[in-house]
Amino acid sequence: MPKDPRIKKVLVIGSGPIIIGQAAEFDYSGTQACRALKSEGVETILVNSNPATIMTDPDIADHVYIEPLTAEVIERIIEKEKPDAILPNLGGQMGLNLSMELARNGFLDRSGVRLLACKPDTIDRAEDRQLFKDTMEKLHQPIIPSKVVEDLDDALDFAHVLGQHAVKRALEIAAAGGHNVLLSGPPGSGKSMAAKRFSTILPPLSDSERLEVIRVWSAIGRGQEAVERAERPFRAPHHNSSANAMAGGSGAAGRLPVPGEITLAHRGVLFLDEFPEFRRDVLETLRQPLEDGRVTISRVAGQVTYPARFQLIAAMNPCKCGWYGTERCTCTKAAVQQYLHRLSGPLLDRIDLQVAVQPVEYAALAARGQASEEHSADIRARVLAARERQYARQGADVCNAAIPPPQLAEHCPLSADASRMFAAAFQRLGLTARAHDRVLRVARTIADLADSSVIEAEHLAEALQYRSLDRAAGS
């Protein structure tokens, strides 16, 4: 490219507040640019915020400014030095961002300053993901399948979960009826990935639920955070968490205990990964809130009851090594049973859907980018329709998981075939009275998703298949 005689003075933007050794390529390229420009008789101005970098050597440029790298500072320096052009692409992202900000607000045009090496449109096409994708497609260049997302729901979409239709179906049922779920499967089968997307198919918070969440978070001084957050709470404590951290407590001396994780998840989701790895006393703190939707904490300072109506999504490996059911498993049958027995019968009784997660099939992986998976928005639409049926039948905000036992006969009518099937399954599977009621509620949700007023045999059969893990633990 021939030398432009109109360019007599150039401003170079440095790489910003880095430490020596970081982003050295930007320091070096900026240094060489200043030297090359000076050798051509061009007056150089170097602006950087870090005097420790090699780029901010006083001998490198004719004018050196050690200033914060902000648009206001660059504007002031341009007004003083009146350069003919800016070299924007040698200071890394910092230089590009500042140059583009000055170009977009019109300051460079008003000041008669050019961008060297690349035009604003070129920078936009390289920096903006969607524009870059559109450009590559227009040029018929191969590109990894992608889309631009602007919120958490878009980023955590069920369309990213390859295959695993049984898992998605179970989570759809859970979202529709407000049920608790336990996912059991080998490492890498997508348990955590699916669980983290569960919130994207839940109904939005109602006004009254939102107020409840704000009150809870205000108790720990984070009410404003709850006000600004539109989605339901999603809590994922580590399996090393203590009983106090889970249930609440450890407030200041003489003060009432503060809410724990199960209360902070109120009206949202409590995700417990590596479920059997939690201490037994921690897991047992879940029993009361899973049954009653509240937790009572007694300490020396007094007793307090907090709301704790959350949906539990738990994930676990089927055995200690994680590979039970495959040739890779090294556990004995006794070891598998011992691992399952870390979860008490009463706790498993309170989990409505117990899902055996299979490894992702190769066909699903091979079809990535070709076969389309269902998006969260599509699943959520069915969930909302099922919830509307529940609220019309049972009253506002009463989902199927919360149907009181005295009302089960009224709201969960069984067909003759379903009734006979349930009677036989109750004896054969050794279900408890609590498990009986939970199966009935799940079957009610499955029927609602099918827009059926009566629970048919196929609805009940699907609900019964989600009671496999408590039978395995008790065998």
TINUNU-525506 format. One line per 2 residues: number of its first residue (from 1); their letters; for each residue x negated, y negated, z of C-alpha. Coordinates in pm, whole numbers, plus 50000, padded with zeros to 5 digits. Example, Ala and Ser with C-alpha at 12.3 -4.5 7.8 and 13.67 -1.06 7.14 Angstrom:
1	AS	48770,50450,50780  48633,50106,50714 .
END
This chain:
1	MP	50000,50000,50000  49839,49667,49898 .
3	KD	49771,49401,50158  50045,49139,50193 .
5	PR	49871,48799,50208  50176,48649,50381 .
7	IK	50110,48855,50694  49846,48670,50891 .
9	KV	49950,48754,51248  50087,49086,51384 .
11	LV	50225,49182,51725  50158,49539,51844 .
13	IG	50373,49687,52125  50195,49924,52364 .
15	SG	50314,50250,52513  50426,50117,52850 .
17	PI	50391,50230,53213  50200,50553,53164 .
19	II	49902,50685,53357  49567,50750,53195 .
21	GQ	49576,51070,52993  49948,51054,52918 .
23	AA	50068,50949,52573  49703,50911,52472 .
25	EF	49800,50945,52105  49994,50618,52125 .
27	DY	49705,50442,52299  49460,50565,52039 .
29	SG	49678,50483,51739  49751,50134,51874 .
31	TQ	49381,50075,51934  49291,50181,51581 .
33	AC	49573,49969,51436  49442,49658,51615 .
35	RA	49089,49725,51491  49206,49787,51135 .
37	LK	49414,49470,51129  49127,49260,51269 .
39	SE	48889,49403,51011  49126,49274,50742 .
41	GV	49127,48929,50897  49473,48963,51052 .
43	ET	49518,48801,51393  49648,49058,51645 .
45	IL	49862,49031,51957  49883,49326,52193 .
47	VN	50161,49352,52455  50148,49627,52717 .
49	SN	50253,49670,53078  49970,49898,53191 .
51	PA	49619,49748,53221  49471,50092,53293 .
53	TI	49523,50228,52942  49259,50208,52670 .
55	MT	49509,50026,52453  49493,49718,52679 .
57	DP	49126,49646,52627  49077,49265,52599 .
59	DI	48833,49317,52313  49079,49520,52108 .
61	AD	49314,49234,52013  49287,48857,51972 .
63	HV	49560,48801,52230  49645,49046,52508 .
65	YI	49956,49020,52726  49994,49243,53030 .
67	EP	50367,49200,53081  50673,49416,53146 .
69	LT	50793,49569,52822  51141,49422,52795 .
71	AE	51324,49251,52510  51320,48920,52698 .
73	VI	50943,48931,52742  50881,49021,52377 .
75	ER	51111,48739,52266  50918,48490,52481 .
77	II	50583,48606,52341  50713,48590,51983 .
79	EK	50840,48234,52039  50497,48137,52169 .
81	EK	50267,48325,51930  50494,48316,51621 .
83	PD	50369,48639,51457  50464,48721,51101 .
85	AI	50541,49085,51180  50576,49354,51449 .
87	LP	50418,49696,51431  50686,49898,51619 .
89	NL	50593,50261,51578  50259,50293,51759 .
91	GG	50387,50255,52115  50601,50566,52116 .
93	QM	50969,50545,52208  50919,50223,52400 .
95	GL	50798,50031,52096  51074,50167,51874 .
97	NL	51349,50090,52124  51234,49732,52183 .
99	SM	51188,49661,51814  51531,49797,51730 .
101	EL	51693,49596,52008  51539,49275,51871 .
103	AR	51643,49370,51517  52003,49450,51613 .
105	NG	52057,49129,51810  51928,48926,51513 .
107	FL	51628,48777,51694  51373,48904,51440 .
109	DR	51568,48760,51146  51614,48426,51321 .
111	SG	51241,48415,51402  51131,48522,51055 .
113	VR	50951,48830,51190  50929,49148,50980 .
115	LL	50914,49507,51096  50610,49677,50947 .
117	AC	50577,50044,50845  50948,50127,50871 .
119	KP	51280,49955,50820  51551,49942,51089 .
121	DT	51770,50168,50875  51491,50427,50861 .
123	ID	51445,50417,51237  51820,50454,51287 .
125	RA	51833,50760,51064  51545,50920,51251 .
127	ED	51668,50831,51602  52044,50883,51571 .
129	RQ	52117,51258,51580  52431,51234,51369 .
131	LF	52275,51005,51108  51971,51234,51087 .
133	KD	52196,51536,51041  52401,51359,50773 .
135	TM	52084,51256,50589  51940,51607,50591 .
137	EK	52267,51755,50467  52285,51495,50189 .
139	LH	51934,51598,50083  52036,51966,50102 .
141	QP	51769,52035,50362  51813,52321,50614 .
143	II	51908,52210,50964  51994,52389,51287 .
145	PS	52374,52386,51348  52455,52112,51597 .
147	KV	52699,51842,51696  52678,51517,51891 .
149	VE	52850,51517,52230  52945,51216,52437 .
151	DL	53067,51370,52763  53016,51673,52986 .
153	DD	53319,51859,52854  53181,51844,52500 .
155	AL	52834,51951,52613  52965,52249,52812 .
157	DF	53195,52402,52553  53310,52764,52551 .
159	AH	53226,52766,52180  52861,52794,52290 .
161	VL	52931,53128,52463  52870,53394,52199 .
163	GQ	53103,53693,52204  53211,53789,52558 .
165	HA	53580,53765,52473  53678,53969,52780 .
167	VK	53500,53718,53005  53663,53422,52831 .
169	RA	54002,53590,52862  53955,53644,53236 .
171	LE	53847,53283,53289  54146,53161,53088 .
173	IA	54377,53360,53316  54196,53221,53621 .
175	AA	54231,52862,53498  54596,52909,53406 .
177	GG	54698,53055,53743  54442,52904,53983 .
179	HN	54284,53243,54057  53942,53333,54197 .
181	VL	53697,53528,53980  53396,53754,54033 .
183	LS	53177,53822,53728  52952,54126,53756 .
185	GP	52701,54208,53485  52333,54243,53396 .
187	PG	52094,53948,53363  52132,53749,53043 .
189	SG	52490,53856,52977  52622,53501,52999 .
191	KS	52784,53504,53346  52642,53171,53460 .
193	MA	52681,53014,53118  53052,53097,53112 .
195	AK	53106,52994,53476  52951,52651,53420 .
197	RF	53204,52589,53143  53502,52687,53355 .
199	ST	53578,52326,53452  53627,52235,53085 .
201	IL	53944,52446,53059  54101,52343,53390 .
203	PP	54394,52100,53399  54293,51740,53480 .
205	LS	54329,51617,53835  54673,51482,53919 .
207	DS	54693,51145,54093  54757,51307,54431 .
209	ER	54471,51556,54383  54237,51274,54287 .
211	LE	54321,51089,54608  54250,51405,54810 .
213	VI	53909,51440,54646  53825,51075,54714 .
215	RV	53919,51114,55082  53697,51422,55116 .
217	WS	53395,51257,54955  53451,50940,55157 .
219	AI	53390,51149,55471  53026,51187,55362 .
221	GR	52992,50828,55243  53026,50911,54870 .
223	GQ	53381,50797,54805  53279,50563,54522 .
225	EA	53114,50855,54342  53445,51042,54352 .
227	VE	53632,50733,54228  53405,50706,53924 .
229	RA	53410,51080,53847  53708,51184,53635 .
231	ER	53655,51561,53632  53719,51813,53908 .
233	PF	53434,51872,54154  53193,52151,54063 .
235	RA	52969,52273,54345  52698,52535,54304 .
237	PH	52506,52585,54632  52195,52803,54633 .
239	HN	52215,53151,54783  51977,53040,55060 .
241	SS	52244,52803,55193  52333,52834,55560 .
243	AN	52679,52889,55708  52680,52526,55824 .
245	AM	52599,52402,55474  52879,52614,55331 .
247	AG	53155,52560,55588  53047,52222,55728 .
249	GS	52884,52096,56043  52550,51947,56148 .
251	GA	52690,51599,56198  52517,51341,56416 .
253	AG	52513,51411,56790  52848,51339,56946 .
255	RL	53025,51309,56611  53258,51545,56431 .
257	PV	53104,51791,56181  53068,51674,55821 .
259	PG	53235,51863,55534  53044,52150,55376 .
261	EI	53030,52285,55022  53370,52454,55037 .
263	TL	53535,52121,55125  53333,51923,54871 .
265	AH	53469,52169,54612  53829,52089,54718 .
267	RG	54056,52077,54410  53761,52188,54200 .
269	VL	53528,52482,54151  53286,52653,54392 .
271	FL	53035,52851,54186  52830,53105,54380 .
273	DE	52562,53264,54165  52380,53575,54293 .
275	FP	52683,53635,54514  52555,53933,54721 .
277	EF	52231,53746,54793  52413,53501,55020 .
279	RR	52387,53593,55389  52680,53793,55524 .
281	DV	52778,53519,55772  52782,53264,55490 .
283	LE	53011,53479,55275  53247,53541,55563 .
285	TL	53305,53164,55600  53492,53188,55270 .
287	RQ	53766,53414,55402  53982,53154,55576 .
289	PL	53972,52888,55301  54035,53146,55027 .
291	ED	54351,53250,55212  54472,52921,55363 .
293	GR	54310,52644,55156  54150,52484,55461 .
295	VT	53858,52536,55696  53848,52471,56070 .
297	IS	53513,52387,56230  53465,52387,56607 .
299	RV	53167,52215,56765  53084,52060,57102 .
301	AG	53209,51721,56980  53547,51867,56893 .
303	QV	53742,52058,56633  53821,51938,56283 .
305	TY	54014,52092,55992  53916,51999,55638 .
307	PA	54097,52081,55312  53928,52352,55106 .
309	RF	54159,52447,54821  53904,52538,54555 .
311	QL	53868,52804,54290  53586,53046,54356 .
313	IA	53381,53159,54059  53119,53409,54175 .
315	AM	52856,53589,53967  52642,53887,54054 .
317	NP	52426,54163,53914  52586,54510,53945 .
319	CK	52290,54640,54148  51962,54527,54300 .
321	CG	51758,54572,53981  52042,54423,53778 .
323	WY	52072,54692,53513  52327,54939,53652 .
325	GT	52511,55111,53369  52213,55093,53132 .
327	ER	51904,55306,53080  51694,55031,53237 .
329	CT	51848,55076,53584  51606,55207,53849 .
331	CT	51857,55216,54137  51995,55534,54290 .
333	KA	52371,55572,54328  52331,55520,54702 .
335	AV	52135,55199,54640  52408,55070,54409 .
337	QQ	52673,55136,54673  52460,54973,54941 .
339	YL	52425,54663,54723  52801,54642,54661 .
341	HR	52870,54686,55032  52707,54349,55095 .
343	LS	53049,54218,54995  53307,54308,55258 .
345	GP	53641,54462,55166  53841,54168,55306 .
347	LL	53636,53927,55096  53683,54129,54775 .
349	DR	54053,54152,54854  54071,53773,54823 .
351	ID	53918,53765,54473  54192,53806,54214 .
353	LQ	53990,53893,53905  53683,54117,53923 .
355	VA	53530,54128,53577  53267,54371,53452 .
357	VQ	53053,54167,53209  52884,54363,52931 .
359	PV	52559,54258,52759  52604,54028,52461 .
361	EY	52635,54233,52142  52378,54185,51868 .
363	AA	52652,54110,51614  52754,53801,51815 .
365	LA	52396,53675,51825  52339,53744,51456 .
367	AR	52654,53549,51364  52541,53236,51553 .
369	GQ	52617,52931,51342  52834,53132,51103 .
371	AS	53123,53275,51304  53321,53013,51494 .
373	EE	53388,53065,51864  53697,52918,52027 .
375	HS	53647,52572,52175  53731,52478,52533 .
377	AD	54000,52239,52408  54190,52526,52245 .
379	IR	54175,52741,52559  54272,52444,52774 .
381	AR	54584,52383,52565  54711,52733,52649 .
383	VL	54616,52684,53015  54817,52360,53032 .
385	AA	55119,52524,52869  55108,52809,53122 .
387	RE	55077,52563,53410  55383,52373,53289 .
389	RQ	55585,52696,53298  55466,52760,53654 .
391	YA	55549,52409,53776  55894,52423,53616 .
393	RQ	55963,52754,53793  55792,52705,54130 .
395	GA	55782,52329,54183  55523,52061,54114 .
397	DV	55159,52160,54170  55243,52516,54282 .
399	CN	55040,52742,54057  55077,53120,54057 .
401	AA	54782,53181,54291  54964,52973,54554 .
403	IP	55305,53145,54538  55400,53222,54902 .
405	PP	55459,53594,54973  55833,53547,55050 .
407	QL	55882,53400,54700  55695,53667,54502 .
409	AE	56005,53878,54438  56190,53573,54304 .
411	HC	55914,53440,54079  55747,53767,53974 .
413	PL	56021,53999,53843  55892,54326,53698 .
415	SA	56042,54516,53408  56145,54874,53481 .
417	DA	55832,55013,53312  55608,54770,53496 .
419	SR	55769,54858,53828  55706,55230,53778 .
421	MF	55347,55161,53671  55281,54945,53978 .
423	AA	55418,55205,54218  55188,55472,54074 .
425	AF	54884,55241,54059  54929,55124,54418 .
427	QR	54887,55478,54548  54623,55588,54300 .
429	LG	54398,55284,54344  54444,55253,54719 .
431	LT	54536,54884,54701  54592,54686,55019 .
433	AR	54902,54474,55071  54694,54163,55000 .
435	AH	54554,54315,54680  54910,54412,54578 .
437	DR	55025,54052,54603  54720,53920,54418 .
439	VL	54769,54166,54132  55130,54053,54110 .
441	RV	55028,53687,54092  54770,53758,53821 .
443	AR	55027,53956,53622  55263,53658,53655 .
445	TI	54996,53433,53502  54933,53676,53215 .
447	AD	55306,53679,53147  55313,53298,53152 .
449	LA	55032,53286,52896  55246,53516,52682 .
451	DS	55553,53293,52745  55739,53583,52906 .
453	SV	55984,53528,53190  55948,53891,53304 .
455	IE	55626,54075,53387  55604,54359,53135 .
457	AE	55396,54675,53163  55118,54537,52942 .
459	HL	55086,54226,53161  55060,54440,53475 .
461	AE	54812,54680,53313  54579,54391,53230 .
463	AL	54607,54256,53584  54527,54597,53734 .
465	QY	54208,54633,53532  54067,54333,53718 .
467	RS	54055,54530,54048  53765,54756,53952 .
469	LD	53487,54623,54174  53661,54659,54510 .
471	RA	53735,55022,54421  53368,55075,54334 .
473	AG	53258,54918,54661  53493,55139,54856 .
475	S	53410,55464,54682 .
END
